[in-house]
Amino acid sequence: MLHFPILRKGEAYKSVDVIRTPHHQTREMFVEISQANTGLIRRDLLDQHSAKAVLEKFSVQELMDICARAAEEFLHGTLTLGDSPQTTEDYVRQLSATTGMPYVMVRRNMKKIYGVMAKMGDVLGGLSRRLDLAILDRGYGEVEGQAVSYFPRTHSLGVVLPNNSPGVHSLWIPSFALKVPLVLKPGSAEPWTPYRIVQALIKAGAPREAFSLYPASHSGGSEILRNCGRGMVFGDVSSTKIWANDSRVEVHGPGYSKLVLGEDEADNWEQYIDVMAASIAENGGRSCVNASGVWTPRHGAKIAEALAAKLASIRPLPADDENAQIAPFSDGAVGKRVSQMVDADMEGAVDVSAQFRDVDRVAEFQGCTYLLPTIVQCDVDHPMANREFMFPFASVVECPEAAMPERLGPTLVVTAMTNNLAFRQRLLTSPHVGRLNFGAIQTNVISWDQPHEGNLFDHLYARRAFQMAG
């Protein structure tokens, strides 16, 4: 059986404590994953200075060059996985085996990660507001004639990672290029991507001491976040709420991303159905940037019916089918519970998709459990108006333009179809809106040279007052 090791400052370590993860379809045990207990993690994190000192020997430009070389290795290279070689196709099959994600979706996410590593200069330029990054090498410099100095807030970045989609791993990679070592706790079903990224960076010339990866329980993840000076955590509300008020930890929870029609464009809703449908369904609806709501001043029933009809063609397909658009739940019982959660809150709302399905929302295919796309129509005060699930789901809500954006609630991405300058200004000044798109731009189309959710550069570096005589 394939063994997945711990990485302790880049060195593979096999633990006596292991878990075995099954293939999502056959349920046969597929991989044995070494587990790091909290004592091992705590002991290793007593020395975070040495890894930081190793990275300090490199310039930011040298680290960006390593990222560019690593991008090619990640996408095309044969890397190591413990004692075994791992080709690109091995990685695709392995990730699909434990998560259920179709091959085509894995490859699309690989290209996202490749893009971030290959264009790291643009990414860091966006995060740092085009700062001359050589200032981080010297510790001080000059911006528009003014002396400036930046210092790192931490010796390492601890990251507790999810299982939902490989693309999210793009968010922590810039930490390496910013000279901050990484301490990663991978998702239990998706350790493949962070491990492959790390191996690609090492093969491209990165010092292995800059990376630790600890498959672990939830307590292991908490140990990492408590002991690293800065952290990132991904998960649902229940798993991230403990960190919500800890300024050291950047929380990435549900996105509640939305498409919004202004009064001036509501009657033109048919022009935007393709953008709406793609925002809801691409990547299997698994990402926080997938739209989970469509808000409009009118025509809610027509929009919901058009979306439900369009998405009704999506059906389960084999994992290796290039036309696959949805992924099964790696644990079928979880999928059924999610569907029950949808139904439990349906009173007062309408499952518009039900009239276009000839089967139940829960679909069994080749021994796997899928949830078919679901469009719900409800009013602005209904619980379904702001819900998010791990499959293509969205509510269509009628809400007066004058009540937006306040009624939207916290929203990671808003795509607003409006030319009304006053409405645009309200969206621009809203603290509830994370990313903002004007025009027919899918919510899941990311510009990596801009902060996604929070700003990693500001999270890792602070500016100090600085003067120098002469």
C-alpha positions in Angstrom: 0.0 0.0 0.0 1.2 3.5 -0.8 2.6 5.3 2.3 2.2 9.0 2.8 4.9 10.4 5.2 5.1 13.4 7.5 7.6 16.1 6.5 9.7 17.5 9.3 11.7 20.4 7.9 11.5 18.7 4.5 12.7 15.3 5.7 10.2 12.4 5.3 9.3 10.7 8.5 7.2 7.5 8.9 5.1 7.4 12.1 3.9 4.4 14.0 0.6 6.1 14.1 -1.2 5.9 10.8 -4.6 6.1 9.3 -5.8 4.3 6.1 -7.9 6.2 3.6 -10.1 4.3 1.2 -10.7 4.8 -2.5 -13.9 6.8 -2.8 -15.5 4.3 -5.2 -14.3 0.9 -4.3 -13.9 1.6 -0.5 -10.7 -0.5 -0.6 -7.9 1.0 1.4 -5.9 3.2 -0.9 -3.2 5.0 1.1 -1.6 4.8 4.5 -1.0 8.2 6.0 1.5 8.9 8.8 0.0 10.9 11.6 1.8 13.6 13.6 0.7 13.8 17.3 0.6 17.1 19.1 3.8 16.3 21.1 5.8 15.9 18.0 4.4 19.0 16.4 5.0 21.0 19.6 8.6 19.8 19.9 9.4 20.6 16.3 8.0 24.1 16.5 10.3 24.9 19.4 12.8 25.7 16.6 11.3 27.9 14.0 14.3 30.2 13.8 16.6 27.9 11.9 14.2 27.4 9.0 13.7 31.2 8.8 17.4 31.8 8.9 17.9 29.4 5.9 15.3 31.3 3.8 16.9 34.7 4.8 20.0 33.6 2.8 18.0 33.9 -0.4 16.8 37.1 -2.1 13.1 37.4 -2.9 14.0 37.4 -6.6 15.9 34.1 -6.1 12.8 32.6 -4.4 10.5 33.8 -7.2 12.9 32.2 -9.7 12.6 28.9 -7.8 8.8 29.2 -7.9 8.9 29.6 -11.7 11.0 26.5 -12.1 8.8 24.6 -9.6 5.7 25.5 -11.6 7.0 23.3 -14.5 7.9 20.5 -12.1 4.5 20.6 -10.4 2.7 20.5 -13.8 4.9 18.1 -15.7 7.6 16.6 -13.5 8.1 13.2 -11.8 8.5 14.0 -8.1 8.8 11.9 -5.0 6.1 10.7 -2.7 7.8 9.1 0.3 9.8 6.3 -1.3 7.8 6.3 -4.5 8.0 8.3 -7.7 4.9 10.3 -8.6 4.2 11.4 -12.1 1.6 14.0 -13.0 -0.9 11.3 -13.9 -0.2 9.4 -10.7 -1.0 12.6 -8.8 -4.3 13.1 -10.7 -5.4 9.5 -10.1 -4.4 9.6 -6.4 -6.2 12.9 -5.6 -9.3 11.7 -7.4 -9.2 8.3 -5.6 -9.5 9.9 -2.1 -11.6 12.9 -2.9 -13.8 11.8 -5.8 -12.8 14.9 -7.8 -13.0 14.1 -11.6 -9.6 14.1 -13.4 -10.6 17.1 -15.6 -11.2 19.2 -12.5 -7.9 18.1 -10.9 -6.1 19.2 -14.1 -7.8 22.6 -14.2 -6.8 23.2 -10.6 -3.2 22.2 -11.4 -3.1 24.9 -14.0 -4.3 27.5 -11.4 -1.5 26.5 -9.1 1.0 26.5 -12.0 -0.1 30.0 -12.9 0.5 31.3 -9.4 4.0 29.8 -9.2 5.0 30.8 -12.7 3.8 34.4 -12.2 4.9 34.9 -8.6 6.3 38.3 -9.4 2.9 39.5 -10.4 1.3 37.9 -7.4 3.7 39.5 -5.0 3.4 42.8 -6.8 -0.3 42.8 -6.3 -0.1 41.8 -2.6 2.6 44.4 -1.8 1.1 47.2 -3.9 4.1 47.0 -6.2 6.7 47.5 -3.5 10.3 47.0 -4.5 10.7 43.6 -3.0 14.5 44.0 -2.6 13.6 46.2 0.4 12.7 42.9 2.2 16.2 41.7 1.5 17.9 44.8 3.0 15.3 45.4 5.6 14.9 49.0 4.4 14.8 51.1 1.3 13.1 54.1 -0.3 9.7 54.5 -1.9 9.0 57.8 -3.7 11.8 59.5 -1.8 10.6 58.3 1.6 12.6 55.9 3.7 10.7 52.7 4.5 11.4 49.6 6.5 9.5 46.3 6.8 10.0 43.5 9.2 8.5 39.9 9.3 5.7 39.4 11.9 6.6 35.7 12.3 9.2 33.0 11.9 6.7 30.7 10.1 3.2 30.5 8.7 1.0 27.7 10.0 -1.8 26.6 7.6 -4.7 24.2 8.3 -5.8 23.1 4.9 -9.2 21.8 3.5 -10.2 18.9 1.3 -12.6 20.8 -1.0 -10.5 21.9 -4.0 -6.8 21.8 -4.9 -6.9 25.4 -6.1 -7.0 26.9 -2.6 -3.3 25.8 -2.1 -2.4 28.7 -4.4 -3.1 31.0 -1.4 -0.2 29.9 0.8 2.6 29.5 -1.8 3.6 33.2 -1.8 4.7 32.8 1.9 7.7 30.9 0.6 8.7 33.7 -1.8 8.3 36.2 1.0 10.9 34.3 3.1 8.5 32.8 5.6 8.7 29.0 6.1 5.6 26.9 6.0 4.1 24.6 8.5 1.2 22.8 6.8 -1.6 20.5 8.2 -3.2 18.9 5.0 -6.8 17.8 4.7 -7.3 14.2 5.6 -8.5 13.3 2.1 -6.3 15.7 0.1 -2.7 15.7 1.3 -1.6 15.2 -2.3 -1.5 18.8 -3.5 0.5 20.5 -0.7 3.0 17.6 -0.7 3.5 17.8 -4.5 3.9 21.6 -4.4 6.6 21.2 -1.7 8.4 18.5 -3.6 8.3 20.7 -6.8 9.8 23.6 -4.9 12.5 21.5 -3.3 13.4 20.0 -6.7 13.6 23.5 -8.2 16.2 24.5 -5.6 14.2 25.5 -2.4 15.8 24.6 0.9 13.9 21.7 2.3 14.1 23.1 5.8 11.5 25.7 4.8 8.7 23.1 4.7 7.0 21.0 7.3 3.9 19.0 6.6 2.0 17.3 9.4 -1.0 15.0 8.6 -2.8 15.2 11.9 -6.1 15.3 13.8 -7.9 18.6 14.5 -5.9 18.9 17.7 -2.7 18.8 15.6 -4.0 21.6 13.5 -4.8 23.7 16.6 -1.3 23.0 17.9 0.1 24.5 14.7 -2.0 27.6 14.8 -1.2 28.2 18.5 2.5 27.9 18.0 3.1 29.7 14.7 3.3 33.5 14.9 0.9 33.7 11.9 -1.7 31.3 10.6 -4.3 30.5 8.0 -7.2 28.2 8.6 -9.8 26.8 6.0 -13.0 25.2 7.0 -16.7 25.6 7.7 -18.1 27.9 10.4 -18.0 25.4 13.2 -14.3 24.6 12.6 -13.0 28.1 12.1 -15.1 30.1 14.6 -12.6 29.5 17.4 -10.0 31.6 15.4 -12.4 34.3 14.3 -11.1 36.9 16.8 -7.5 35.9 16.8 -5.6 38.5 14.7 -2.7 36.1 14.2 -4.9 33.8 12.1 -6.4 34.5 8.7 -9.8 32.7 8.5 -11.1 31.3 5.2 -14.6 30.0 5.8 -17.7 29.9 3.6 -17.7 32.5 0.9 -21.4 33.2 0.4 -20.4 34.6 -3.0 -23.2 36.3 -5.0 -24.2 37.6 -8.3 -26.2 40.8 -8.1 -28.4 42.5 -10.6 -29.0 46.3 -10.3 -32.3 48.0 -11.2 -30.9 49.0 -14.5 -30.0 45.5 -15.5 -32.7 43.3 -13.9 -34.8 43.3 -17.1 -31.7 42.0 -19.0 -31.3 39.0 -16.8 -31.3 36.5 -19.7 -28.0 38.0 -20.9 -26.4 36.8 -17.7 -27.7 33.3 -17.3 -24.5 31.7 -18.7 -22.3 33.7 -16.2 -24.6 32.8 -13.4 -24.7 29.1 -14.2 -20.9 28.9 -14.6 -20.4 30.7 -11.3 -22.6 28.2 -9.5 -21.5 25.0 -11.1 -17.8 25.1 -12.2 -15.3 23.1 -10.2 -18.3 21.1 -9.0 -19.6 24.0 -6.9 -16.9 23.1 -4.3 -15.2 26.5 -3.9 -15.9 29.5 -1.7 -15.8 31.6 -4.8 -18.6 29.6 -6.4 -21.8 31.7 -6.3 -24.3 30.5 -3.7 -26.8 33.3 -4.3 -28.3 35.4 -7.1 -29.9 38.6 -5.9 -32.2 40.7 -8.0 -34.8 43.4 -7.6 -37.3 41.4 -9.7 -37.8 38.4 -12.1 -36.6 36.1 -9.4 -39.0 33.2 -10.4 -37.9 33.5 -14.1 -34.2 33.5 -13.2 -34.5 30.6 -10.8 -36.4 28.5 -13.5 -33.9 29.4 -16.2 -30.9 28.4 -14.0 -32.6 25.2 -12.8 -33.4 24.2 -16.4 -29.8 24.9 -17.6 -28.1 23.1 -14.7 -30.5 20.1 -15.0 -28.4 18.6 -17.8 -25.5 18.0 -15.3 -25.4 14.3 -14.4 -22.8 12.0 -12.8 -20.1 10.7 -15.1 -17.0 8.5 -14.6 -14.0 10.2 -13.0 -12.0 10.0 -16.1 -14.7 11.5 -18.4 -13.5 14.8 -19.7 -17.1 16.1 -19.6 -17.5 15.4 -15.9 -19.0 18.5 -14.1 -19.8 17.3 -10.6 -17.9 15.2 -8.0 -19.2 12.5 -5.7 -18.9 12.8 -1.9 -15.9 10.7 -0.7 -18.3 9.5 2.0 -21.7 8.9 0.6 -23.4 9.2 4.0 -22.1 12.8 4.2 -23.8 13.6 0.8 -27.1 12.3 2.1 -26.8 14.3 5.3 -26.1 17.5 3.3 -29.2 16.8 1.2 -31.3 16.4 4.4 -29.9 19.7 5.6 -31.2 21.4 2.4 -34.6 19.8 2.8 -34.8 20.6 6.5 -34.7 24.4 5.8 -36.9 24.3 2.7 -40.2 25.4 4.4 -41.1 28.7 2.9 -38.7 28.2 -0.1 -39.1 26.4 -3.4 -36.7 23.8 -4.8 -37.1 24.9 -8.4 -34.7 22.2 -9.7 -37.1 19.5 -8.5 -39.4 20.1 -11.5 -36.5 19.5 -13.9 -35.1 16.4 -12.3 -36.4 12.9 -13.2 -34.5 11.5 -10.2 -33.9 12.5 -6.6 -31.3 15.2 -5.6 -29.2 12.4 -4.2 -28.0 10.3 -7.2 -26.1 7.0 -7.0 -23.7 6.3 -9.9 -21.1 3.5 -10.1 -21.2 3.0 -6.3 -20.8 6.7 -5.6 -23.1 9.4 -4.1 -23.7 12.7 -5.9 -25.9 15.7 -5.2 -27.4 17.1 -8.3 -27.5 20.9 -8.9 -30.2 22.6 -6.8 -31.6 26.1 -7.4 -33.9 27.4 -4.6 -36.1 30.5 -4.7 -36.7 32.2 -1.4 -37.3 35.7 0.1 -34.5 37.8 1.6 -35.3 36.8 5.2 -35.4 33.1 4.6 -32.5 31.0 6.0 -31.7 29.7 2.5 -30.9 33.2 1.3 -27.4 32.8 2.8 -26.4 29.2 2.7 -23.5 27.4 1.1 -23.0 23.7 0.4 -20.3 21.5 -1.2 -22.2 21.0 -4.5 -23.8 23.3 -7.1 -26.3 25.1 -5.0 -27.7 28.6 -5.2 -30.6 30.6 -3.9 -32.4 33.2 -6.0 -33.5 36.1 -3.9 -35.5 39.2 -4.7 -34.3 42.2 -2.9 -34.6 46.0 -3.6 -31.5 47.6 -4.9 -31.8 50.2 -2.1 -31.4 47.5 0.5 -28.2 46.2 -1.0 -25.4 45.7 -0.1 -26.3 45.7 3.5 -28.8 42.8 3.2 -26.2 40.7 1.3 -24.3 40.0 4.5 -20.6 39.1 4.5 -19.8 38.1 0.9 -16.4 36.9 -0.4 -17.1 37.7 -4.0 -19.8 40.0 -5.5 -20.3 40.1 -9.3 -22.5 43.1 -9.9 -24.3 43.6 -13.2 -25.1 47.3 -13.0 -24.0 50.6 -14.6 -25.7 52.7 -11.8 -22.8 54.7 -10.4 -24.5 55.3 -7.1 -25.1 51.6 -6.6 -21.5 50.8 -7.6 -20.3 53.3 -5.1 -22.3 51.7 -2.3 -20.7 48.3 -3.2 -17.2 49.8 -3.4 -17.6 51.3 0.1 -19.2 48.2 1.7 -17.2 46.4 4.4 -19.3 43.3 3.6 -17.8 42.8 0.2 -14.5 41.0 -0.3 -13.7 40.7 -4.0 -15.8 42.9 -6.3 -16.5 42.5 -10.0 -18.4 44.9 -12.2 -19.9 43.4 -15.2 -20.4 39.8 -16.5 -17.4 38.2 -14.7 -17.9 34.8 -13.1 -17.4 34.9 -9.3 -14.9 32.0 -9.6 -12.6 33.8 -12.0 -9.7 35.0 -9.8 -7.1 37.6 -10.6 -4.1 36.3 -8.6 -2.3 39.6 -8.7 -4.8 40.9 -6.2 -5.6 39.8 -2.6 -8.1 37.0 -2.5 -9.3 37.1 1.1 -7.2 39.2 3.3 -3.7 40.2 2.2 -0.9 37.7 2.8 1.8 40.3 2.6 0.2 42.5 5.3 -0.4 39.3 7.3 3.3 38.4 7.2 5.0 41.8 7.2 4.6 45.1 9.1 6.0 48.5 8.3 8.0 50.3 11.0 8.8 54.0 11.4 12.4 54.4 10.0 14.9 57.2 9.7 18.6 57.1 8.8 21.0 60.0 9.1 23.2 61.1 6.3 
